[in-house]
Amino acid sequence: MRRSKLSTQILWVGLITILLTVIATMILPLVRERSLRRQKVLADMTRIWGQPHLISGPVAYGAGGAVEIQKFKIDGDIKTSLRRKGIYRFPFYSAKLDMTGKLAASAGRVVVLSRSRLQIDSASLGKRAVFFGEQNESGVYTYRANVAGQSGDELKISLSCEGLQSLSFAPTTVAAEVRLKSDWNDPGFFGDFLPAEYDISKSGFNALWKLHLPRYKAPDEKYLHLPSATEPEADATDSVTQRRSEVATATAVQPVPGRYGVNFYQPVDIYQATERSVKYAILFIALTFLTLVLFETISSAEIHPMQYLMAGSALVIFYLLLLALAEYTGFTIAYIAAAGANVLLLAKYSGSFLLNRRHSIAFASVITLLYSLLYVILQLEEFALIAGASTLFLALAATMYLTRKLDWYGPK
């Protein structure tokens, strides 16, 4: 290839790379639109299946105000499933909670608050059954029971609840132990208190919170309320490893406790993953074109700018195909299908201008390697920058090595 032709070709490839990168970034608004659509469907599902639960209580009250419930414990067993609406699926849970504790003094009422409806299966104080009445006060479900409790009486409450996304609690005692077990294998612990102990496996998780709030005193009944009802969002930029590493023994001495609980986090957000893959479009397109330029330079093949444009268009359509498939199959399967289809297409098409079967196979291998690297980068999350920079460096090093003996000026 003569110098003038090579210079012109590189100029064309550069312009086409910029054009295709701009077109690829135009996919980002579509990704965000689909993400907003999913959030709207989730809001509709929440109205049907129930809000994420936030439970405060039980709190006992006597003639002198709030009565401390000692040795308070909650044991919870949570079963999960995925509920579908259209193409969307959301984690749904059904929880059985057993609450126990002992009154530190005489009490005449027991109160439980919840952001969503609870089903109190059974309750007792000492050897006497307790019956709760339900009221909805300004969007908060309040459960009250009149009791005749004496100091030392044991309070037992068994309740059930169902909802979407998360289950959380607001502390109402000086000390408490909360143990939750579930078949959900990717929890996101959140709030002002994190588990003191936890175990996460493929079959689910076990978590134990140990709370100690020596300066806390439950408010009078008329001031009893739930903490902020803002639903915790799973940190989209946070990896599973990072979230778990933050789980440590939680101690607090704050006079006004907040909330704590578990978010049934879906580890792969298809919209976030697709958006991140689009942001690597310029890297992917540039490396693909660099491969073609190298084949054209070191062989007798001649590639027309229109053929570069056609090959690059396939790379851009990959992102649309990925988004469309991921909404039905999940990100990983969609990625494999979209990448596989693109590799086959480009391998077949490159055979028309590379003129050498070995070069077409080599080109398809490079594209496969690039898609594999992109997938790894997307999974790495917090290490994505160093992985992307390392890929660029290695690509440049390979280019320099392969062209070290090439006469860029061409024959005289």
Secondary structure, DSSP 8 states (H G I E B T S, - for coil): --HHHHHHHHHHHHHHHHHHHHHHHTTHHHHHHHHHHHHHHHHHHHHHH---EEEEEEEEEETTEEE-EEEEEEEEEEEEEEEEETTEEEEEEEEEEEEEEEESS-EEEEEEEESS--EEEEEEETTEE---EEEEETTEEEEEEEEEE-TT-EEEEEEEEEEESEEEEE--SSEEEEEEEES-SS-EEEES---SEEEEETTEEEEEEEEE-TT-----GGG------------TT--HHHHHHT--------SS---EEEE---S--HHHHHHHHHHTHHHHHHHHHHHHHHHHHHSS----HHHHHHHHHHHHHHHHHHHHHHHHH-HHHHHHHHHHHHHHHHHHHHHHHH--HHHHHHHHHHHHHHHHHHHHHHHHGGGHHHHHHHHHHHHHHHHHHHTTT--TT---
